[in-house]
């Protein structure tokens, strides 16, 4: 079974993100492109039906791999329009995520295996590391023959000197006896403190999907389970998209369904790789007739040394192939100030702010708290509407409150995003 069959519904990136575990706190914008970055192949090609599930090759230290000519290597899944939904691995190169060079034009770089092989039905690469000499790929191998019925998906491993010609080393993680007893999908591998860690989507006998964790002392394995149970499953089924370490935190991107069955992309962090905190949605729904209106899951985060970063994603149910949003790194940290240090109870209160996030749905707001601690007194969305009626934040502006809302005393006005205070201003109210 391909990922096409496992995932449903569209989602889209939206807004300015200040989540420090992904990007340093600042007013960083997502630039939307007028068209897709990379499309599926022409009629009759091995990837004529789809091009999806991108993953950019990384170095052992987690940085993006760039070859001597300045190219990043992006591996993707493609399938032939033959009704069998068999996924193979393709490759394109890019210097700027605006134009691409299709490497696997006539054939995939990792093809299906033969009869009896663990990748007979699928060979879908989702994680690639370059160790300074060779590429190492971990991919979903489906032992079931094309059109042969139920899945039999496990994790396979291959190596290559150039990213084009690969040597397969067979299955390296088999199904277990717990929450990965049915199938294992979407492996993502990093090196941290001398240990290789793999996270993957485990499929159990009850039909649930959550994050499993495996570790190895050597890049080639053997791999050991951290647990027979999911290490992270915040709600309904989740599908792993990316995994990296940055700013003293482990980070994951994953897709999970909303209340209407659409898959949305979320971000979570962990200090130790064991206990995870769900942070926020980073890719939401997009309606209308645009090229990128739907089916945007399998997000991949790519940071370039030049200072820009990108989010790759599927788009439009594979009709348009792979999309990209540029993350413009720059700007200053968010701020909030008080128009006055002391207000009388007959004056309105005003709090100018800058660098407020622009989420897909309103999650940026200003809350006023007693300076000595205590419960929230009042709050407003950053578009200056009362709580409950906001439709989205704005990058800068001024939030106002009526004076009669506050008793005399000292207060803190906090610019809050996703439950985290990102800027603070102090003020007082007198009679």
C-alpha positions in Angstrom: 0.0 0.0 0.0 1.3 3.4 -1.0 1.2 6.5 1.1 -1.4 7.8 -1.4 -3.7 5.1 0.0 -2.8 5.8 3.6 -3.3 9.6 3.6 -6.4 11.7 2.9 -7.2 15.3 2.6 -5.4 18.6 1.9 -3.5 21.0 4.0 -1.4 24.1 3.5 1.2 26.2 5.2 0.0 29.5 6.5 1.6 32.6 8.1 4.5 33.8 10.2 6.0 31.3 12.7 8.0 32.3 15.7 8.3 28.8 17.3 11.9 28.9 18.4 12.5 25.2 18.2 12.1 25.5 14.4 13.1 29.0 13.7 14.6 31.6 16.0 12.1 34.0 17.5 11.5 36.7 14.9 9.1 38.0 12.3 9.8 35.4 9.6 7.5 35.1 6.7 6.5 32.2 4.4 6.7 33.2 0.8 4.1 31.4 -1.5 5.3 30.5 -4.9 3.0 31.0 -8.0 3.4 27.4 -9.1 4.7 24.0 -8.0 8.4 23.3 -7.7 8.5 19.8 -9.2 5.9 17.8 -11.1 5.3 14.1 -11.8 6.7 12.7 -15.0 5.3 12.7 -18.5 2.8 10.1 -19.7 4.4 6.6 -19.7 7.2 7.6 -17.3 7.9 5.6 -14.2 6.5 8.5 -12.1 3.7 9.6 -14.4 1.1 9.1 -11.8 2.6 11.0 -8.8 5.6 12.7 -7.3 5.2 13.2 -3.6 6.8 12.6 -0.1 10.0 14.7 -0.5 13.0 14.3 1.7 16.2 16.4 1.4 19.6 14.6 2.1 21.3 15.8 5.2 24.8 15.5 6.6 25.7 13.6 9.8 25.5 16.9 11.7 22.0 17.6 10.5 22.8 20.3 8.0 21.5 20.1 4.5 23.8 18.2 2.1 25.1 20.3 -0.7 27.4 18.9 -3.4 30.5 20.5 -5.0 28.3 22.3 -7.6 26.0 23.8 -4.9 23.1 21.4 -5.4 20.8 20.0 -2.7 19.5 16.4 -3.3 15.8 15.9 -2.9 14.5 12.3 -3.0 10.8 11.7 -3.7 8.3 8.9 -4.2 6.8 8.3 -7.7 4.4 5.8 -9.2 3.4 4.7 -12.6 -0.2 5.2 -13.7 -0.9 1.4 -13.9 -3.4 1.0 -11.1 -1.0 -0.8 -8.8 0.1 2.2 -6.7 3.6 0.9 -6.4 6.1 3.6 -5.1 9.6 3.9 -6.2 12.3 6.5 -5.3 13.3 9.4 -7.5 15.8 12.2 -7.3 16.0 15.8 -8.3 18.6 18.5 -7.5 18.1 22.2 -6.8 20.3 25.1 -5.7 17.6 27.5 -4.8 14.3 25.7 -4.6 13.1 27.7 -7.5 14.3 25.5 -10.4 15.2 21.8 -10.4 17.2 19.3 -12.3 15.4 16.0 -12.7 18.0 13.2 -12.2 15.7 10.2 -12.3 14.1 11.0 -15.6 14.1 7.6 -17.3 14.1 5.4 -14.3 13.9 5.6 -10.5 17.2 5.6 -8.5 15.8 2.9 -6.1 13.5 0.5 -7.9 11.3 -2.3 -6.8 12.9 -5.6 -5.7 12.2 -9.0 -7.1 10.1 -12.0 -6.0 10.6 -12.7 -2.3 12.3 -9.3 -1.6 11.1 -7.1 1.2 10.6 -4.2 -1.3 8.8 -6.2 -4.0 5.7 -3.9 -3.9 7.2 -0.5 -2.8 10.6 1.2 -2.4 9.8 4.6 -1.0 12.7 6.5 0.5 11.9 8.9 3.4 15.3 9.6 5.0 18.8 10.1 3.5 22.1 10.9 5.3 25.5 11.7 3.7 28.4 10.6 5.9 31.1 12.6 4.0 31.7 9.8 1.5 28.5 7.8 0.9 24.7 8.3 1.0 22.6 6.2 3.3 18.9 5.7 2.6 16.1 4.3 4.7 13.0 3.4 2.8 9.6 1.8 3.1 9.8 -1.7 1.7 6.5 -3.5 0.9 7.0 -7.2 0.5 3.6 -7.7 -1.2 3.7 -7.9 -4.9 2.1 -5.1 -7.0 -1.7 -5.6 -6.9 -1.2 -8.5 -4.5 -3.5 -7.2 -1.7 -2.6 -6.4 1.9 0.6 -4.6 2.8 3.7 -6.0 4.4 5.7 -2.9 5.0 9.0 -2.7 6.9 12.1 -0.6 6.8 14.8 -1.3 4.3 18.3 0.3 3.9 20.6 1.1 0.9 23.9 2.9 0.3 25.3 4.9 -2.7 28.4 6.8 -3.6 26.6 9.3 -5.8 22.9 9.2 -4.8 22.0 7.7 -8.2 23.3 4.1 -8.1 22.3 2.3 -5.0 23.3 -1.0 -3.3 20.4 -2.5 -1.3 21.1 -4.1 2.1 17.7 -5.6 2.7 15.3 -5.2 5.7 16.8 -3.5 8.8 13.7 -3.0 11.0 11.0 -5.7 10.9 7.5 -5.6 12.5 7.4 -6.2 16.2 4.9 -7.5 18.7 3.4 -4.2 19.9 2.3 -1.0 18.2 4.4 -1.7 15.1 3.1 -5.3 14.7 1.3 -4.7 11.4 3.5 -2.3 9.4 6.2 0.3 9.8 6.2 3.4 7.6 8.0 6.7 7.1 11.5 6.2 8.8 13.4 9.4 9.7 17.0 9.1 11.0 19.3 11.5 12.8 22.7 11.2 14.6 22.9 12.8 18.1 25.6 12.2 20.7 27.0 9.2 18.9 23.7 7.4 18.7 21.5 7.0 15.6 17.8 7.5 16.3 15.0 6.5 14.0 11.4 7.5 14.3 8.7 5.9 12.2 5.0 5.5 11.8 4.0 2.2 13.5 0.8 0.5 12.4 -0.7 -1.8 15.0 -3.2 -4.7 14.9 -6.0 -2.3 15.8 -5.4 -0.1 12.8 -3.8 2.8 14.8 -0.7 4.8 13.7 1.7 6.5 16.0 5.4 7.3 16.4 7.8 4.5 17.2 11.4 5.0 18.1 14.5 2.8 17.4 18.2 3.4 18.1 21.5 2.1 16.8 25.2 2.6 17.5 26.1 2.2 13.8 24.6 3.8 10.8 24.0 0.4 9.3 22.3 -1.0 12.4 21.4 -3.2 14.1 18.4 -1.3 15.4 16.7 -1.7 18.8 13.2 -0.7 19.8 13.0 1.9 22.5 9.6 0.5 23.4 6.9 -1.8 22.0 4.4 1.0 22.5 4.1 4.4 20.8 6.4 7.0 22.1 4.1 9.8 20.8 0.5 9.7 19.7 -1.2 12.9 20.8 -4.7 12.1 19.4 -5.8 10.3 16.3 -3.5 8.6 13.9 -0.3 10.5 13.0 2.0 10.1 10.0 5.7 11.0 10.4 7.0 13.7 8.1 10.3 15.0 9.3 12.7 14.7 12.3 15.7 16.8 13.3 17.6 18.3 16.3 18.0 22.1 16.6 18.1 24.7 19.3 18.6 22.1 22.0 15.4 20.3 21.1 14.3 17.3 19.1 11.8 18.3 16.5 9.2 16.4 14.5 6.7 17.3 11.8 3.7 14.9 11.4 0.3 14.9 9.8 -2.9 14.2 11.7 -6.6 14.5 10.8 -8.7 17.4 12.0 -12.4 17.0 13.0 -13.5 16.8 9.4 -11.0 14.1 8.3 -8.5 16.5 6.7 -4.8 15.9 7.4 -3.0 18.9 8.8 0.7 19.2 9.6 1.8 19.7 13.2 5.1 20.4 15.0 6.2 18.9 18.3 9.4 19.1 20.4 11.2 17.1 23.0 14.2 17.8 25.3 15.1 14.2 25.6 13.5 12.5 22.6 11.2 10.6 25.0 8.6 13.1 26.3 7.1 15.1 23.5 5.1 18.3 23.6 2.8 19.2 20.7 3.4 22.8 19.8 1.2 24.0 16.9 -0.2 23.4 13.5 2.2 24.6 10.8 0.2 23.7 7.7 -3.5 24.1 7.4 -6.3 23.9 4.9 -6.4 26.0 1.8 -9.5 26.4 -0.3 -10.1 27.6 -3.8 -8.8 26.7 -7.2 -5.1 27.5 -6.7 -2.4 25.0 -7.8 -1.6 24.3 -4.1 -5.2 24.1 -2.8 -5.0 20.6 -1.5 -3.2 17.4 -0.5 -0.2 19.0 1.2 1.2 16.5 3.6 4.6 14.9 4.0 6.2 18.3 4.8 10.0 18.4 4.8 12.0 21.1 6.5 15.2 22.3 4.7 17.6 24.9 6.0 20.3 26.4 3.7 23.6 27.8 4.9 22.8 31.0 3.1 20.2 31.9 5.7 17.0 30.8 4.1 14.9 27.8 4.8 12.1 25.9 2.9 9.1 23.7 3.6 8.4 21.1 0.9 5.0 19.4 0.7 2.7 17.4 -1.5 0.1 19.4 -3.4 -3.2 19.0 -5.2 -3.6 15.2 -4.8 -0.4 14.7 -6.9 -1.7 16.6 -9.9 0.8 19.3 -9.4 3.6 17.3 -7.7 5.7 18.9 -5.0 5.2 22.4 -3.7 7.5 24.7 -1.6 7.2 27.7 0.7 10.3 29.8 1.3 10.9 30.7 5.0 12.5 34.2 5.0 14.8 34.3 7.9 15.3 37.8 9.2 13.6 40.6 11.0 13.6 41.4 14.7 12.1 39.7 17.7 8.5 40.4 18.5 7.9 43.4 20.8 5.0 44.9 22.7 5.0 48.3 24.5 2.6 50.3 26.6 1.6 53.7 25.2 1.8 55.0 28.8 3.5 53.8 32.0 0.5 54.7 34.1 -3.1 55.1 33.0 -6.0 56.6 34.9 -9.2 54.7 35.1 -10.8 57.1 32.6 -8.3 56.5 29.9 -8.3 53.7 27.3 -5.3 51.4 27.4 -3.2 51.0 24.2 -0.4 48.5 23.5 1.5 48.7 20.2 3.2 45.5 19.0 5.4 44.3 16.1 6.4 40.9 14.8 3.1 39.2 15.8 2.6 35.8 14.2 0.2 35.3 11.3 -1.2 31.8 11.9 -3.7 30.0 9.7 -6.2 30.6 12.5 -6.0 33.2 15.2 -3.6 32.1 17.9 -1.7 35.4 18.5 -3.3 37.6 21.2 -2.5 40.1 23.9 -3.3 39.1 27.5 -3.2 41.3 30.6 -2.2 39.8 33.9 -1.5 41.2 37.4 2.2 42.0 37.7 2.4 40.0 41.0 1.0 36.9 39.3 -2.5 35.7 39.0 -5.3 34.9 36.5 -5.8 36.5 33.2 -7.8 39.8 33.4 -8.7 40.4 29.8 -7.4 39.6 26.3 -7.8 40.5 22.7 -6.7 39.0 19.4 -3.9 40.9 17.7 -6.4 42.2 15.1 -8.0 44.1 18.0 -11.2 42.1 18.1 -12.5 40.7 21.3 -11.6 37.1 22.2 -13.7 34.6 20.3 -14.2 36.7 17.2 -10.6 37.0 15.8 -9.9 35.7 12.4 -6.1 36.0 12.4 -3.2 38.0 13.7 -1.5 40.9 12.1 2.3 41.6 11.9 2.1 44.9 13.7 -0.6 47.1 15.2 -2.0 48.3 18.5 -4.4 46.5 20.8 -6.7 48.7 23.0 -8.7 47.9 26.1 -11.4 49.9 27.9 -10.0 51.4 31.2 -12.9 50.2 33.3 -11.8 46.6 32.7 -8.9 47.0 35.2 -8.8 47.8 38.9 -6.0 50.0 40.1 -2.7 48.2 40.3 0.4 47.0 38.3 0.0 44.8 35.3 1.8 43.0 32.5 0.7 43.0 28.9 1.9 39.8 27.2 2.0 39.1 23.5 1.1 35.4 23.4 1.5 32.9 20.5 0.4 29.3 20.8 0.3 29.6 24.6 3.9 30.9 24.8 4.7 34.5 25.9 6.9 36.0 23.2 7.0 39.7 24.4 6.0 41.6 27.6 5.3 45.2 28.6 4.6 46.6 32.1 2.1 49.3 33.0 0.0 50.6 35.9 -3.6 51.7 36.4 -4.5 54.4 39.0 -7.8 55.9 40.2 
